[in-house]
Amino acid sequence: MMQQKLHVTLLTGRTIEQGVGKEYGKSSPEYYEACSMVYMDADDMQKLGVKNGTNVLVTTPNGSVVLKAVKYPRSAIPGLIYIPYGPWANSIVSNATTSIGMPSFKGTPAEVEAAPDQPVLSMKELLKKEFGR
């Protein structure tokens, strides 16, 4: 049975693709492709009725962002999603640093739902949405 929303835990971090994209420049197509996506467990994708490359809406207590869902290539990760570091991940993680100077990029509760008709924003569009300029 398909679910409308999936409750998961968000992890963020570096990927090789994100690092390579950053070398091309943060306004490059390579960086956009590497960072504007979310890795998901194949069974979790099936529960939502989304296929590889389908847009999904990821919502945390800190905000929402539309990303391209990608099947995690290495192993099963049920209940977890992984977003590479970048402005898309930053838009939904907490900016609270709890006195250590670094926000927590791991363990954020999140919901994922299919959003095939919603676009993944470009970096310029995302920054305008987040900061109004």
MDAnalysis code that builds the backbone (N, CA, C; Angstrom):
import MDAnalysis as mda
import numpy as np

u = mda.Universe.empty(399, n_residues=133, atom_resindex=np.repeat(np.arange(133), 3), trajectory=True)
u.add_TopologyAttr("name", ["N", "CA", "C"] * 133)
u.add_TopologyAttr("resid", np.arange(1, 134))
u.add_TopologyAttr("resname", ["MET", "MET", "GLN", "GLN", "LYS", "LEU", "HIS", "VAL", "THR", "LEU", "LEU", "THR", "GLY", "ARG", "THR", "ILE", "GLU", "GLN", "GLY", "VAL", "GLY", "LYS", "GLU", "TYR", "GLY", "LYS", "SER", "SER", "PRO", "GLU", "TYR", "TYR", "GLU", "ALA", "CYS", "SER", "MET", "VAL", "TYR", "MET", "ASP", "ALA", "ASP", "ASP", "MET", "GLN", "LYS", "LEU", "GLY", "VAL", "LYS", "ASN", "GLY", "THR", "ASN", "VAL", "LEU", "VAL", "THR", "THR", "PRO", "ASN", "GLY", "SER", "VAL", "VAL", "LEU", "LYS", "ALA", "VAL", "LYS", "TYR", "PRO", "ARG", "SER", "ALA", "ILE", "PRO", "GLY", "LEU", "ILE", "TYR", "ILE", "PRO", "TYR", "GLY", "PRO", "TRP", "ALA", "ASN", "SER", "ILE", "VAL", "SER", "ASN", "ALA", "THR", "THR", "SER", "ILE", "GLY", "MET", "PRO", "SER", "PHE", "LYS", "GLY", "THR", "PRO", "ALA", "GLU", "VAL", "GLU", "ALA", "ALA", "PRO", "ASP", "GLN", "PRO", "VAL", "LEU", "SER", "MET", "LYS", "GLU", "LEU", "LEU", "LYS", "LYS", "GLU", "PHE", "GLY", "ARG"])
u.atoms.positions = np.array([
    [0.834, -1.181, 0.000],
    [0.000, 0.000, 0.000],
    [0.887, 1.254, 0.000],
    [0.560, 2.199, -0.884],
    [1.349, 3.429, -0.959],
    [1.010, 4.361, 0.193],
    [2.029, 5.026, 0.688],
    [1.858, 6.015, 1.741],
    [1.927, 7.401, 1.127],
    [1.206, 8.345, 1.730],
    [1.279, 9.720, 1.236],
    [2.516, 10.424, 1.767],
    [2.887, 10.139, 3.017],
    [4.085, 10.731, 3.623],
    [4.857, 9.631, 4.324],
    [6.148, 9.745, 4.240],
    [7.031, 8.791, 4.880],
    [7.813, 9.533, 5.963],
    [7.802, 9.023, 7.173],
    [8.559, 9.620, 8.277],
    [9.941, 8.978, 8.301],
    [10.967, 9.818, 8.216],
    [12.344, 9.348, 8.092],
    [13.277, 10.196, 8.954],
    [14.524, 9.813, 8.956],
    [15.577, 10.590, 9.613],
    [16.520, 11.105, 8.535],
    [16.794, 12.401, 8.572],
    [17.662, 13.055, 7.593],
    [19.109, 13.060, 8.059],
    [19.967, 12.621, 7.164],
    [21.410, 12.746, 7.343],
    [21.927, 13.597, 6.191],
    [22.922, 14.418, 6.432],
    [23.570, 15.173, 5.366],
    [25.075, 14.962, 5.480],
    [25.758, 15.153, 4.372],
    [27.204, 14.978, 4.395],
    [27.798, 15.171, 3.020],
    [29.067, 14.909, 2.932],
    [29.787, 15.074, 1.677],
    [29.620, 13.823, 0.813],
    [29.664, 14.048, -0.499],
    [29.745, 12.952, -1.453],
    [30.851, 13.290, -2.445],
    [31.340, 12.295, -3.125],
    [32.358, 12.537, -4.149],
    [31.791, 13.462, -5.220],
    [30.541, 13.198, -5.621],
    [29.915, 14.005, -6.674],
    [29.757, 15.463, -6.241],
    [29.407, 15.680, -4.985],
    [29.271, 17.036, -4.459],
    [30.621, 17.743, -4.480],
    [31.673, 17.043, -4.098],
    [33.014, 17.624, -4.116],
    [33.477, 17.966, -5.521],
    [33.201, 17.070, -6.464],
    [33.562, 17.329, -7.860],
    [32.761, 18.520, -8.388],
    [31.461, 18.538, -8.093],
    [30.620, 19.656, -8.527],
    [31.115, 20.981, -7.989],
    [31.561, 20.980, -6.743],
    [32.082, 22.206, -6.125],
    [33.321, 22.698, -6.855],
    [34.138, 21.772, -7.360],
    [35.328, 22.162, -8.118],
    [34.955, 22.845, -9.435],
    [33.832, 22.477, -10.024],
    [33.342, 23.145, -11.238],
    [32.786, 24.530, -10.907],
    [32.404, 24.728, -9.657],
    [31.827, 25.992, -9.214],
    [30.413, 25.765, -8.708],
    [30.052, 26.504, -7.676],
    [28.743, 26.295, -7.060],
    [27.584, 26.729, -7.938],
    [27.852, 27.431, -9.027],
    [26.780, 27.785, -9.958],
    [26.783, 26.875, -11.188],
    [27.565, 25.802, -11.136],
    [27.677, 24.900, -12.284],
    [26.558, 23.859, -12.318],
    [26.252, 23.345, -13.494],
    [25.269, 22.254, -13.604],
    [25.710, 21.014, -12.827],
    [27.012, 20.765, -12.755],
    [27.513, 19.600, -12.026],
    [27.203, 19.698, -10.534],
    [27.375, 20.891, -9.969],
    [27.078, 21.091, -8.551],
    [25.573, 20.951, -8.295],
    [24.772, 21.545, -9.165],
    [23.316, 21.449, -9.045],
    [22.886, 19.981, -9.042],
    [23.365, 19.215, -10.010],
    [22.985, 17.802, -10.106],
    [23.426, 17.017, -8.878],
    [24.590, 17.329, -8.334],
    [25.135, 16.578, -7.206],
    [24.482, 16.922, -5.872],
    [23.930, 18.134, -5.750],
    [23.446, 18.591, -4.443],
    [21.942, 18.755, -4.333],
    [21.233, 18.799, -5.441],
    [19.779, 19.033, -5.393],
    [19.006, 17.725, -5.471],
    [19.540, 16.715, -4.774],
    [18.906, 15.406, -4.791],
    [18.927, 14.811, -3.388],
    [18.135, 13.756, -3.229],
    [18.086, 13.056, -1.953],
    [18.200, 11.567, -2.217],
    [19.159, 10.931, -1.553],
    [19.276, 9.472, -1.644],
    [18.225, 8.853, -0.738],
    [17.547, 7.836, -1.276],
    [16.505, 7.144, -0.515],
    [16.643, 5.634, -0.667],
    [16.135, 4.915, 0.295],
    [16.051, 3.466, 0.238],
    [15.054, 3.057, -0.848],
    [15.371, 2.027, -1.606],
    [14.505, 1.579, -2.707],
    [13.111, 1.183, -2.210],
    [13.027, 0.494, -1.083],
    [11.717, 0.097, -0.553],
    [10.923, 1.315, -0.076],
    [11.606, 2.296, 0.514],
    [10.923, 3.524, 0.931],
    [10.381, 4.270, -0.284],
    [11.148, 4.275, -1.378],
    [10.675, 4.924, -2.605],
    [9.421, 4.213, -3.109],
    [9.446, 2.898, -3.053],
    [8.288, 2.124, -3.502],
    [7.072, 2.410, -2.627],
    [7.261, 2.548, -1.324],
    [6.154, 2.867, -0.410],
    [5.485, 4.181, -0.795],
    [6.287, 5.139, -1.269],
    [5.747, 6.441, -1.680],
    [5.243, 6.437, -3.120],
    [5.575, 5.390, -3.848],
    [5.179, 5.329, -5.252],
    [6.019, 6.223, -6.141],
    [7.281, 6.441, -5.757],
    [8.167, 7.269, -6.580],
    [9.252, 6.413, -7.210],
    [9.621, 6.782, -8.396],
    [10.690, 6.106, -9.124],
    [11.955, 6.956, -9.060],
    [13.060, 6.362, -9.428],
    [14.328, 7.070, -9.485],
    [14.173, 8.323, -10.357],
    [14.531, 9.476, -9.835],
    [14.444, 10.726, -10.587],
    [13.154, 11.503, -10.382],
    [12.221, 10.953, -9.602],
    [10.969, 11.657, -9.308],
    [11.228, 12.728, -8.254],
    [10.605, 13.888, -8.393],
    [10.743, 14.941, -7.387],
    [9.927, 14.596, -6.147],
    [10.522, 14.896, -4.993],
    [9.863, 14.687, -3.707],
    [10.007, 15.955, -2.872],
    [9.075, 16.142, -1.967],
    [9.127, 17.252, -1.021],
    [9.639, 16.711, 0.307],
    [10.742, 17.273, 0.793],
    [11.308, 16.894, 2.083],
    [11.013, 18.029, 3.053],
    [10.376, 17.686, 4.163],
    [9.985, 18.680, 5.161],
    [10.570, 18.297, 6.517],
    [11.184, 19.276, 7.173],
    [11.691, 19.113, 8.537],
    [11.072, 20.220, 9.389],
    [11.311, 20.218, 10.686],
    [10.825, 21.336, 11.509],
    [11.406, 22.685, 11.085],
    [12.425, 22.683, 10.213],
    [13.116, 23.903, 9.817],
    [12.731, 24.419, 8.440],
    [11.939, 23.653, 7.683],
    [11.543, 24.095, 6.354],
    [11.283, 22.936, 5.417],
    [11.058, 23.271, 4.152],
    [10.771, 22.276, 3.113],
    [11.577, 22.596, 1.872],
    [11.895, 21.545, 1.115],
    [12.612, 21.714, -0.142],
    [12.233, 20.561, -1.076],
    [12.105, 20.862, -2.358],
    [11.845, 19.837, -3.365],
    [13.191, 19.368, -3.919],
    [13.351, 18.057, -3.966],
    [14.586, 17.440, -4.441],
    [14.270, 16.278, -5.365],
    [15.249, 15.864, -6.130],
    [15.109, 14.695, -6.984],
    [15.465, 13.457, -6.161],
    [14.541, 12.480, -6.086],
    [14.793, 11.242, -5.360],
    [15.682, 10.324, -6.186],
    [16.709, 9.783, -5.531],
    [17.647, 8.872, -6.176],
    [17.810, 7.654, -5.272],
    [17.731, 6.475, -5.859],
    [17.917, 5.240, -5.092],
    [19.341, 5.193, -4.562],
    [19.461, 4.964, -3.270],
    [20.787, 4.856, -2.660],
    [21.497, 3.646, -3.257],
    [22.686, 3.837, -3.847],
    [23.306, 2.765, -4.630],
    [24.062, 1.702, -3.844],
    [24.329, 1.926, -2.579],
    [25.246, 1.031, -1.881],
    [24.577, -0.076, -1.080],
    [23.500, 0.226, -0.376],
    [22.865, -0.786, 0.468],
    [21.470, -0.299, 0.837],
    [20.771, -1.106, 1.602],
    [19.455, -0.697, 2.091],
    [19.643, 0.295, 3.245],
    [18.841, 1.349, 3.233],
    [18.885, 2.349, 4.313],
    [17.446, 2.711, 4.709],
    [16.622, 1.735, 5.059],
    [15.220, 2.056, 5.357],
    [15.097, 3.061, 6.496],
    [14.194, 4.022, 6.287],
    [13.937, 5.016, 7.318],
    [14.923, 6.171, 7.346],
    [15.918, 6.148, 6.461],
    [16.907, 7.219, 6.395],
    [16.875, 7.853, 5.014],
    [17.151, 9.147, 4.963],
    [17.408, 9.829, 3.695],
    [18.731, 10.563, 3.850],
    [19.414, 10.780, 2.717],
    [20.729, 11.406, 2.743],
    [20.778, 12.486, 1.677],
    [21.061, 13.717, 2.092],
    [21.181, 14.835, 1.165],
    [22.613, 15.345, 1.220],
    [23.282, 15.457, 0.065],
    [24.637, 16.012, 0.058],
    [24.646, 17.459, 0.557],
    [25.750, 17.840, 1.192],
    [25.905, 19.221, 1.651],
    [25.672, 20.190, 0.502],
    [25.046, 21.299, 0.808],
    [24.799, 22.357, -0.166],
    [23.605, 23.170, 0.281],
    [23.218, 24.164, -0.501],
    [22.125, 25.046, -0.093],
    [20.780, 24.337, 0.049],
    [20.564, 23.244, -0.679],
    [19.291, 22.525, -0.572],
    [19.200, 21.854, 0.798],
    [20.277, 21.212, 1.229],
    [20.306, 20.614, 2.571],
    [20.260, 21.696, 3.644],
    [21.024, 22.774, 3.417],
    [21.071, 23.845, 4.415],
    [19.702, 24.479, 4.649],
    [18.855, 24.453, 3.631],
    [17.551, 25.103, 3.772],
    [16.604, 24.350, 4.704],
    [16.960, 23.104, 5.084],
    [16.048, 22.345, 5.949],
    [16.691, 21.813, 7.227],
    [17.985, 22.103, 7.435],
    [18.597, 21.732, 8.711],
    [18.540, 22.938, 9.641],
    [18.604, 22.677, 10.916],
    [18.546, 23.752, 11.902],
    [19.821, 24.578, 11.872],
    [19.672, 25.879, 12.086],
    [20.860, 26.729, 12.178],
    [21.337, 26.875, 13.620],
    [20.683, 26.198, 14.552],
    [21.113, 26.242, 15.951],
    [22.437, 25.492, 16.097],
    [23.394, 26.120, 16.751],
    [24.709, 25.498, 16.892],
    [24.952, 24.954, 18.295],
    [24.026, 25.140, 19.203],
    [24.155, 24.682, 20.599],
    [25.546, 24.947, 21.171],
    [26.048, 26.152, 20.939],
    [27.305, 26.664, 21.498],
    [28.563, 25.992, 20.971],
    [28.458, 25.192, 19.902],
    [29.668, 24.569, 19.373],
    [30.097, 25.191, 18.050],
    [29.283, 26.112, 17.515],
    [29.650, 26.804, 16.294],
    [29.328, 26.056, 15.019],
    [28.707, 24.904, 15.127],
    [28.387, 24.090, 13.948],
    [26.991, 23.499, 14.143],
    [26.112, 23.697, 13.165],
    [24.783, 23.096, 13.303],
    [24.855, 21.579, 13.163],
    [23.819, 20.903, 13.616],
    [23.754, 19.452, 13.484],
    [23.247, 19.091, 12.093],
    [24.037, 18.340, 11.374],
    [23.655, 17.905, 10.036],
    [23.199, 16.449, 10.034],
    [23.024, 15.875, 11.202],
    [22.665, 14.466, 11.304],
    [21.478, 14.297, 12.246],
    [20.598, 13.364, 11.893],
    [19.542, 12.958, 12.811],
    [18.312, 13.837, 12.865],
    [18.062, 14.635, 11.851],
    [16.892, 15.511, 11.839],
    [15.654, 14.723, 11.428],
    [14.569, 14.773, 12.215],
    [13.334, 14.117, 11.783],
    [12.779, 14.817, 10.544],
    [12.281, 14.029, 9.600],
    [11.788, 14.594, 8.342],
    [10.623, 13.776, 7.809],
    [9.882, 14.395, 6.905],
    [8.826, 13.723, 6.151],
    [9.152, 13.870, 4.678],
    [8.853, 12.824, 3.922],
    [9.049, 12.852, 2.474],
    [7.724, 12.497, 1.827],
    [7.368, 13.252, 0.792],
    [6.170, 12.940, 0.016],
    [6.453, 13.199, -1.457],
    [5.754, 12.464, -2.309],
    [5.917, 12.636, -3.747],
    [5.509, 14.047, -4.139],
    [6.268, 14.647, -5.052],
    [5.982, 16.003, -5.539],
    [6.339, 16.091, -7.019],
    [5.796, 15.187, -7.846],
    [6.220, 15.145, -9.252],
    [5.920, 16.407, -10.042],
    [4.960, 17.193, -9.587],
    [4.592, 18.414, -10.316],
    [5.273, 19.670, -9.776],
    [6.109, 19.513, -8.750],
    [6.820, 20.662, -8.190],
    [8.263, 20.648, -8.673],
    [8.794, 21.801, -9.060],
    [10.163, 21.824, -9.579],
    [11.206, 21.850, -8.471],
    [12.368, 21.325, -8.784],
    [13.536, 21.511, -7.928],
    [14.080, 22.894, -8.273],
    [14.162, 23.760, -7.288],
    [14.609, 25.129, -7.536],
    [16.097, 25.177, -7.875],
    [16.449, 26.101, -8.752],
    [17.861, 26.379, -9.006],
    [18.441, 27.026, -7.744],
    [19.751, 27.120, -7.674],
    [20.352, 27.751, -6.497],
    [19.883, 29.198, -6.367],
    [19.828, 29.921, -7.472],
    [19.382, 31.313, -7.434],
    [17.947, 31.405, -6.920],
    [17.061, 30.534, -7.409],
    [15.663, 30.534, -6.955],
    [15.564, 30.154, -5.484],
    [16.362, 29.172, -5.061],
    [16.340, 28.730, -3.669],
    [16.816, 29.838, -2.739],
    [17.896, 30.514, -3.107],
    [18.411, 31.597, -2.264],
    [17.427, 32.754, -2.197],
    [16.747, 33.032, -3.301],
    [15.730, 34.088, -3.288],
    [14.583, 33.695, -2.356],
    [14.167, 32.438, -2.411],
    [13.109, 31.943, -1.520],
    [13.527, 32.045, -0.058],
    [14.763, 31.670, 0.227],
    [15.254, 31.638, 1.607],
    [15.551, 33.024, 2.173],
    [16.096, 33.906, 1.325],
    [16.571, 35.187, 1.821],
    [15.862, 36.399, 1.198],
    [14.968, 36.165, 0.250],
    [14.191, 37.241, -0.339],
    [14.957, 38.146, -1.288],
    [16.128, 37.724, -1.721],
    [16.882, 38.532, -2.680],
    [17.705, 37.660, -3.577],
])
